[in-house]
Amino acid sequence: MPETEIRSSLKFGTSGLRGLVADLVGPPARLWTAAFLNHMAEREPGAKTVFVGRDLRPSSPEISQECLAAALALGWEAVDCGVLPTPALAAYAMKHTAPALMISGSHIPADQNGLKFYRRTGEIDKKDEAAIAAIKATGPTLPRALVAAHRSDAAGEAQAEYLARFSNLLPAGAFSRLRIGFYQHSSVARDLLGRILAGYGAEVVALGRSNVFVPIDTESLSNESRRQLSGWVSEHRLDALVSTDGDADRPLVIDDRGEQVRGDLLGLLTSLYLKAGTVVTPVTSNTGISDARGFEVVRTRVGSPFVIAGMYSGADRREPVVGFEANGGYLTASPVRLNGATLDPLPTRDSVLPILLTLATIAGQGKALSTITAELALPVAVSDRLENYPFARSAAFMAWLRADQTNIETVTEGLGAIDRIADIDGLQIFFTDGAMVHFRPSGNAPEMRCYAEAPVQARAERLLASGLELAGAFCA
């Protein structure tokens, strides 16, 4: 009889499978691993090695052991890559043309966790997700007794290769005049990133290392975190403070004034430094990131699978072809050449490249980061979310908005004259003064997200507050 679970919170979202730890440990982890590997055996015949990595949340070691055991039981060679950044695992597996599985819940709390799946060529896509879920639904059979068999261990090698990926990307001593704070917390990159920064001559101030898992959402920092990070910038006289989320595929950068630099702005700075030819980014990234910046811009739905699909969808894309999300995770679809070095494509979110090139921009221009970002003159962008907003309620709210133009006019009454509406992912309402409000249900959590942009801060904040109030008042 196949192992099954009665009910589960596990759900594919914008990147990978996530849910409560209680719904993933034990048989569910084995079954999802089996479904993934069965799909890989069909889609990529010949692959019989899988690389497995994990983050530092308490449940990850146990889940990792279940995934490794399931792979061994199915006759695969299971390579344990230990604790390392998700992009490091992806790059290592791609080099060895093998699939990979990362145990990580990214930025979500420690009572939740997830699985991120990779083909030999990078992240799985939405079709892969559907296929894996379909196989899982049939209850793939695994032996009851998962004997402890020999497995390979490549933790040190995978981390070393990721370190080497960035070691010659910039000139020696590129950060020698910079004093950089590094918020280590429980990030899997808390040792690697510090070594990379110091390798370029930065004076690195290590801060906040934690033995308890700290969920850092780069798109929704708590007020307490903002105060702490800003205080460190002032206390230690930092040019910038950097960090990542739990599995290090999203960057966090605080400028010299103690203000967070939004992820889409980090993506823009990185793309300008690379002289990108094509930039692929979701609709939630700032509208000021446009073709006028010197590259073609392709907008997609939210989620790395959609960004990746966008990067590879056009045969005539101008190179280098890159992508980024509003959370700052940076992706490359073509080789990137800097300082005589070539960076191989990595079509999955990475935090290190945008951090390095943002700091390189500071060093190269000899200006404060706050000055550099201000000179880009992007519209003011703000965002927030309503938590505990059931999926059924968000679906009903969006259906009501889309049903009739008068419904949209009703919820935006007093907010300005409507110019146009876009419906790529959620609903964006643009006003004639250049402002915008965007309603979008979360893809993997019971949350309603709201985004707003405007030429000035007060207008953006008013739109955001009004948007959240309107969504909160809606009753399904």
C-alpha positions as CSV (number, residue, x, y, z in Angstrom):
1,M,0.0,0.0,0.0
2,P,1.4,3.5,-0.9
3,E,2.0,5.9,2.0
4,T,-0.5,8.8,2.0
5,E,-1.6,11.6,4.2
6,I,-5.2,12.4,5.0
7,R,-5.0,16.2,4.5
8,S,-2.3,18.7,3.8
9,S,-1.5,22.4,3.8
10,L,1.2,21.9,1.1
11,K,0.7,24.0,-2.0
12,F,2.8,25.1,-5.0
13,G,3.1,28.8,-5.0
14,T,5.4,31.4,-6.7
15,S,8.4,29.2,-6.1
16,G,8.2,25.6,-4.9
17,L,6.0,23.7,-2.6
18,R,5.3,25.1,0.9
19,G,3.1,24.3,3.9
20,L,3.2,23.4,7.6
21,V,6.1,21.3,8.9
22,A,3.6,18.9,10.3
23,D,2.3,18.2,6.8
24,L,5.7,17.7,5.3
25,V,7.8,15.6,7.7
26,G,7.7,11.8,7.4
27,P,5.8,10.1,4.6
28,P,4.8,13.3,2.8
29,A,8.4,14.3,2.2
30,R,9.2,10.9,0.8
31,L,6.1,10.9,-1.4
32,W,6.8,14.3,-2.9
33,T,10.4,13.3,-3.5
34,A,9.2,10.1,-5.2
35,A,6.8,12.1,-7.4
36,F,9.5,14.5,-8.4
37,L,12.0,11.8,-9.3
38,N,9.4,9.7,-11.1
39,H,8.7,12.8,-13.2
40,M,12.3,13.5,-13.8
41,A,12.9,9.9,-14.9
42,E,10.2,10.4,-17.5
43,R,11.1,14.0,-18.6
44,E,14.9,13.6,-18.5
45,P,15.7,9.9,-19.1
46,G,19.1,8.8,-18.0
47,A,19.3,10.9,-14.9
48,K,19.9,8.8,-11.8
49,T,21.6,11.2,-9.5
50,V,19.9,13.9,-7.4
51,F,21.5,16.7,-5.3
52,V,19.8,17.6,-2.0
53,G,20.4,20.7,0.0
54,R,18.7,22.4,3.0
55,D,18.4,25.6,5.0
56,L,18.9,26.2,8.7
57,R,15.3,26.0,10.0
58,P,14.8,23.3,12.7
59,S,12.8,20.9,10.6
60,S,15.1,20.9,7.5
61,P,17.5,18.2,8.7
62,E,14.8,15.6,9.3
63,I,13.0,16.4,6.0
64,S,16.3,16.2,4.2
65,Q,16.9,12.7,5.6
66,E,13.5,11.6,4.4
67,C,14.1,13.0,0.9
68,L,17.5,11.3,0.7
69,A,16.1,8.0,1.9
70,A,13.3,8.1,-0.7
71,A,15.8,8.8,-3.5
72,L,17.9,5.8,-2.3
73,A,14.9,3.6,-2.1
74,L,14.1,4.4,-5.7
75,G,17.5,3.4,-6.9
76,W,18.9,7.0,-7.3
77,E,22.3,8.1,-6.1
78,A,21.5,10.7,-3.4
79,V,24.1,13.5,-3.1
80,D,23.9,15.3,0.3
81,C,25.0,18.9,-0.3
82,G,24.2,19.9,3.3
83,V,23.4,23.5,4.3
84,L,24.0,25.9,1.4
85,P,22.3,28.7,-0.6
86,T,19.5,27.6,-2.9
87,P,21.3,29.2,-5.9
88,A,24.5,27.4,-4.9
89,L,22.7,24.0,-5.0
90,A,21.1,24.9,-8.4
91,A,24.4,26.0,-9.9
92,Y,26.2,22.8,-8.7
93,A,23.5,20.5,-9.9
94,M,23.3,22.2,-13.3
95,K,27.1,21.8,-13.7
96,H,26.7,18.1,-13.1
97,T,23.5,17.9,-15.3
98,A,21.5,16.5,-12.5
99,P,18.2,17.3,-10.9
100,A,18.1,18.8,-7.4
101,L,15.9,19.3,-4.4
102,M,16.2,22.1,-1.8
103,I,14.5,21.8,1.6
104,S,13.6,25.4,2.4
105,G,10.6,27.5,3.4
106,S,12.5,30.6,2.2
107,H,11.3,33.6,4.3
108,I,8.3,32.0,6.0
109,P,8.1,31.2,9.7
110,A,9.9,28.1,11.2
111,D,6.7,26.2,11.7
112,Q,6.5,26.0,7.9
113,N,8.8,24.5,5.3
114,G,9.0,23.6,1.7
115,L,10.6,21.8,-1.2
116,K,12.1,23.5,-4.3
117,F,12.6,21.3,-7.3
118,Y,15.2,21.7,-10.1
119,R,15.6,19.9,-13.4
120,R,19.0,19.4,-15.0
121,T,18.6,22.8,-16.7
122,G,17.3,24.8,-13.7
123,E,14.0,25.4,-11.9
124,I,11.0,23.4,-12.8
125,D,8.1,25.2,-14.6
126,K,4.4,25.3,-14.0
127,K,3.9,22.2,-16.3
128,D,6.4,20.3,-14.1
129,E,4.5,21.4,-11.0
130,A,1.3,20.0,-12.4
131,A,2.9,16.7,-13.4
132,I,4.5,16.2,-10.0
133,A,1.3,17.0,-8.3
134,A,-0.6,14.5,-10.5
135,I,1.9,11.8,-9.7
136,K,1.8,12.6,-6.0
137,A,-2.0,12.3,-6.1
138,T,-1.8,8.7,-7.3
139,G,0.3,7.8,-4.2
140,P,3.6,6.5,-5.6
141,T,4.7,3.4,-3.8
142,L,7.9,3.4,-1.7
143,P,9.3,0.5,0.3
144,R,8.2,0.6,3.9
145,A,11.7,-0.1,5.1
146,L,14.1,2.6,3.9
147,V,17.4,1.1,4.7
148,A,20.3,3.4,5.5
149,A,22.4,3.1,2.3
150,H,25.6,4.9,1.3
151,R,25.1,8.3,-0.1
152,S,27.6,10.8,-1.5
153,D,28.5,14.0,0.4
154,A,29.3,17.1,-1.6
155,A,28.6,19.9,0.8
156,G,32.1,21.4,0.8
157,E,32.6,21.1,-2.9
158,A,29.2,22.7,-3.8
159,Q,29.9,25.7,-1.5
160,A,33.5,26.1,-2.8
161,E,32.2,26.2,-6.4
162,Y,29.6,28.9,-5.5
163,L,32.4,30.9,-3.8
164,A,34.6,30.6,-6.9
165,R,31.7,31.7,-9.1
166,F,32.0,35.3,-7.7
167,S,35.7,35.4,-6.7
168,N,37.0,37.1,-10.0
169,L,33.9,38.9,-11.1
170,L,35.2,42.3,-9.9
171,P,38.6,43.9,-9.7
172,A,40.8,43.0,-6.7
173,G,40.1,45.5,-3.9
174,A,36.9,46.7,-5.5
175,F,35.3,47.3,-2.0
176,S,38.4,48.5,-0.2
177,R,36.9,51.8,0.7
178,L,33.6,50.4,1.8
179,R,32.4,49.6,5.3
180,I,29.7,47.0,5.0
181,G,27.4,45.6,7.7
182,F,26.4,42.0,7.2
183,Y,23.3,40.9,9.0
184,Q,24.0,37.1,9.3
185,H,20.9,35.9,11.4
186,S,20.1,32.3,10.2
187,S,20.9,32.8,6.5
188,V,22.5,29.8,4.8
189,A,24.9,32.4,3.3
190,R,26.1,33.9,6.6
191,D,29.6,32.5,6.2
192,L,30.0,32.5,2.4
193,L,28.8,36.0,1.7
194,G,31.1,37.4,4.4
195,R,34.0,35.7,2.7
196,I,33.1,37.1,-0.7
197,L,32.8,40.7,0.6
198,A,36.0,40.5,2.5
199,G,37.7,39.0,-0.5
200,Y,37.1,42.2,-2.4
201,G,38.6,44.3,0.4
202,A,35.4,45.4,2.2
203,E,35.6,46.1,5.9
204,V,32.8,43.7,7.0
205,V,30.9,44.3,10.3
206,A,29.2,41.0,11.2
207,L,25.9,41.6,13.0
208,G,23.0,39.6,14.5
209,R,24.1,36.0,14.0
210,S,21.4,33.7,15.4
211,N,21.1,30.1,16.5
212,V,17.3,30.4,16.3
213,F,15.7,30.6,12.8
214,V,14.8,34.1,11.8
215,P,12.2,34.5,9.0
216,I,13.3,37.5,6.9
217,D,10.8,38.5,4.2
218,T,12.7,41.0,2.1
219,E,9.3,42.3,0.7
220,S,7.8,42.8,4.1
221,L,10.2,43.8,6.9
222,S,8.7,44.3,10.3
223,N,8.9,47.7,11.9
224,E,11.1,46.1,14.6
225,S,13.5,44.8,11.9
226,R,13.6,48.2,10.2
227,R,14.5,50.0,13.4
228,Q,17.2,47.4,14.2
229,L,18.8,47.6,10.8
230,S,18.7,51.4,10.6
231,G,20.2,51.6,14.0
232,W,23.1,49.4,13.0
233,V,23.8,51.6,10.0
234,S,24.0,54.6,12.2
235,E,25.9,53.0,15.1
236,H,28.6,51.4,12.9
237,R,28.8,54.3,10.3
238,L,28.1,51.9,7.4
239,D,28.1,52.6,3.7
240,A,25.5,49.9,3.4
241,L,24.1,46.9,5.3
242,V,23.4,43.6,3.4
243,S,21.7,40.3,4.2
244,T,19.5,37.6,2.6
245,D,16.4,35.7,3.3
246,G,16.7,32.2,4.9
247,D,17.9,30.3,1.8
248,A,19.8,33.2,0.3
249,D,17.9,33.6,-3.0
250,R,16.6,37.0,-2.1
251,P,18.9,40.0,-1.2
252,L,18.4,42.6,1.5
253,V,20.2,45.9,1.2
254,I,19.9,48.9,3.6
255,D,21.4,52.2,2.4
256,D,23.6,54.7,4.2
257,R,20.5,56.5,5.6
258,G,19.1,53.3,7.1
259,E,16.4,52.8,4.4
260,Q,15.8,49.6,2.6
261,V,16.5,49.5,-1.1
262,R,13.6,47.7,-2.7
263,G,14.4,44.5,-4.5
264,D,13.3,45.8,-7.9
265,L,15.6,48.8,-7.5
266,L,18.5,46.4,-6.7
267,G,17.5,44.5,-9.9
268,L,17.6,47.7,-11.9
269,L,21.0,48.7,-10.5
270,T,22.3,45.2,-11.3
271,S,20.9,45.3,-14.9
272,L,22.4,48.7,-15.6
273,Y,25.8,47.5,-14.3
274,L,25.6,44.5,-16.6
275,K,24.4,46.6,-19.5
276,A,21.6,44.1,-20.0
277,G,19.9,43.8,-23.4
278,T,16.6,42.3,-22.1
279,V,15.2,42.5,-18.6
280,V,12.3,40.2,-17.7
281,T,10.5,41.1,-14.5
282,P,7.0,40.7,-13.0
283,V,4.2,43.3,-13.0
284,T,4.9,44.0,-9.3
285,S,8.3,45.6,-10.1
286,N,8.4,49.4,-10.3
287,T,6.8,50.8,-13.5
288,G,9.7,53.1,-13.8
289,I,11.8,50.1,-15.0
290,S,11.1,50.6,-18.7
291,D,12.6,50.4,-22.2
292,A,13.8,54.0,-21.7
293,R,16.5,52.6,-19.4
294,G,18.4,51.2,-22.4
295,F,17.1,47.6,-22.5
296,E,13.9,45.8,-23.6
297,V,11.5,45.1,-20.7
298,V,9.3,42.1,-20.6
299,R,6.6,41.9,-17.9
300,T,5.3,38.6,-16.5
301,R,3.2,37.2,-13.7
302,V,4.7,36.9,-10.3
303,G,6.9,34.0,-9.6
304,S,10.3,32.8,-10.8
305,P,8.8,30.2,-13.2
306,F,7.1,32.9,-15.1
307,V,10.2,35.1,-15.2
308,I,12.3,32.1,-16.5
309,A,9.7,31.4,-19.1
310,G,9.8,35.0,-20.2
311,M,13.6,35.0,-20.5
312,Y,13.5,32.0,-22.8
313,S,10.3,32.8,-24.7
314,G,11.8,35.0,-27.4
315,A,14.3,33.8,-30.0
316,D,15.5,37.4,-30.8
317,R,16.1,38.6,-27.2
318,R,18.9,41.1,-26.9
319,E,21.7,39.7,-24.7
320,P,22.6,39.6,-22.0
321,V,19.1,38.3,-21.0
322,V,18.4,38.7,-17.3
323,G,15.5,38.7,-15.0
324,F,14.6,39.8,-11.5
325,E,11.7,39.8,-9.1
326,A,10.4,42.5,-6.9
327,N,12.0,40.7,-4.0
328,G,15.4,41.3,-5.6
329,G,16.2,37.7,-6.6
330,Y,18.3,37.9,-9.8
331,L,18.3,35.4,-12.7
332,T,20.5,35.2,-15.8
333,A,19.6,33.3,-19.0
334,S,22.8,34.1,-21.0
335,P,26.5,34.3,-20.0
336,V,27.5,37.5,-18.2
337,R,31.0,38.9,-18.8
338,L,32.7,41.2,-16.3
339,N,36.3,42.0,-15.5
340,G,37.5,39.4,-18.0
341,A,35.5,36.7,-16.3
342,T,32.4,34.9,-17.6
343,L,29.5,34.1,-15.3
344,D,27.6,31.0,-16.5
345,P,23.8,31.4,-16.8
346,L,21.9,30.7,-13.6
347,P,18.1,30.7,-14.3
348,T,17.0,30.8,-10.6
349,R,16.9,33.5,-8.0
350,D,20.3,34.6,-6.6
351,S,21.0,37.1,-3.9
352,V,24.8,37.5,-4.2
353,L,25.0,39.0,-7.7
354,P,22.7,41.9,-7.0
355,I,24.4,42.6,-3.6
356,L,27.9,42.6,-5.2
357,L,26.9,44.8,-8.2
358,T,25.0,47.3,-6.0
359,L,28.1,47.6,-3.8
360,A,30.3,47.9,-7.0
361,T,28.0,50.7,-8.2
362,I,28.7,52.6,-4.9
363,A,32.4,52.0,-5.3
364,G,32.5,52.9,-8.9
365,Q,30.4,56.1,-8.7
366,G,31.9,57.2,-5.4
367,K,28.5,58.3,-4.2
368,A,26.3,57.3,-1.3
369,L,23.8,54.6,-2.2
370,S,20.9,56.8,-1.2
371,T,22.1,59.4,-3.7
372,I,22.5,56.8,-6.5
373,T,19.0,55.5,-6.0
374,A,17.4,59.0,-5.7
375,E,19.0,59.9,-9.0
376,L,17.2,57.0,-10.8
377,A,14.0,59.0,-10.1
378,L,11.6,56.0,-9.9
379,P,8.0,56.4,-8.9
380,V,7.5,56.0,-5.1
381,A,6.4,52.4,-4.6
382,V,4.9,50.9,-1.4
383,S,3.3,47.6,-0.6
384,D,1.6,45.7,2.2
385,R,-0.7,42.7,2.8
386,L,-3.8,41.6,4.6
387,E,-3.0,38.3,6.4
388,N,-5.5,35.6,7.2
389,Y,-7.4,36.5,4.0
390,P,-8.9,33.2,2.9
391,F,-8.3,32.0,-0.7
392,A,-12.1,31.9,-1.3
393,R,-12.5,35.5,-0.2
394,S,-9.6,36.7,-2.4
395,A,-11.0,34.8,-5.4
396,A,-14.4,36.3,-4.8
397,F,-13.0,39.9,-4.4
398,M,-11.0,39.6,-7.7
399,A,-14.0,38.1,-9.5
400,W,-16.2,41.0,-8.3
401,L,-13.6,43.6,-9.5
402,R,-13.3,42.0,-12.9
403,A,-17.0,41.5,-13.4
404,D,-17.9,45.1,-14.1
405,Q,-16.0,48.4,-14.7
406,T,-18.4,50.1,-12.4
407,N,-17.2,47.9,-9.5
408,I,-13.7,49.2,-10.1
409,E,-14.9,52.8,-10.2
410,T,-16.8,52.2,-7.0
411,V,-13.7,51.1,-5.0
412,T,-11.5,53.8,-6.5
413,E,-14.0,56.6,-6.0
414,G,-12.2,59.7,-4.7
415,L,-8.8,58.3,-5.6
416,G,-8.5,59.8,-9.0
417,A,-9.5,59.5,-12.6
418,I,-8.8,56.0,-14.1
419,D,-6.5,55.9,-17.1
420,R,-6.3,52.2,-17.8
421,I,-6.4,48.7,-16.3
422,A,-4.0,45.8,-16.6
423,D,-4.8,42.2,-15.7
424,I,-1.6,40.2,-16.1
425,D,-1.5,39.0,-12.4
426,G,-4.1,40.5,-10.2
427,L,-5.6,43.8,-11.2
428,Q,-3.6,47.0,-11.7
429,I,-5.5,50.3,-11.9
430,F,-3.6,53.2,-13.4
431,F,-4.7,56.8,-12.8
432,T,-4.2,59.8,-15.1
433,D,-1.7,61.4,-12.7
434,G,0.7,58.4,-13.1
435,A,-0.3,56.7,-9.9
436,M,-1.3,53.0,-9.7
437,V,-2.9,50.6,-7.2
438,H,-2.5,46.8,-7.6
439,F,-4.6,44.1,-6.0
440,R,-3.1,40.6,-6.1
441,P,-3.9,37.5,-4.0
442,S,-0.8,35.7,-2.8
443,G,0.1,32.6,-4.7
444,N,1.0,30.4,-1.7
445,A,-0.5,32.0,1.4
446,P,-4.0,33.2,2.6
447,E,-3.1,36.8,2.0
448,M,-4.3,39.7,-0.1
449,R,-1.3,41.8,-1.3
450,C,-1.7,45.4,-2.3
451,Y,0.9,47.6,-4.2
452,A,0.8,51.3,-4.9
453,E,2.9,53.7,-6.9
454,A,2.8,57.5,-7.3
455,P,5.0,60.4,-8.1
456,V,5.2,61.4,-4.4
457,Q,5.2,59.4,-1.1
458,A,2.0,60.8,0.3
459,R,0.0,59.9,-2.7
460,A,1.4,56.3,-2.8
461,E,0.8,55.8,0.9
462,R,-2.8,57.0,0.6
463,L,-3.5,54.7,-2.3
464,L,-2.0,51.7,-0.4
465,A,-4.0,52.5,2.8
466,S,-7.2,52.9,0.7
467,G,-6.5,49.7,-1.2
468,L,-6.0,47.6,2.0
469,E,-9.1,49.2,3.5
470,L,-11.2,48.4,0.5
471,A,-10.0,44.8,0.3
472,G,-10.5,44.3,4.0
473,A,-14.1,45.6,3.9
474,F,-15.0,43.1,1.1
475,C,-17.1,40.2,2.3
476,A,-17.3,37.1,0.1
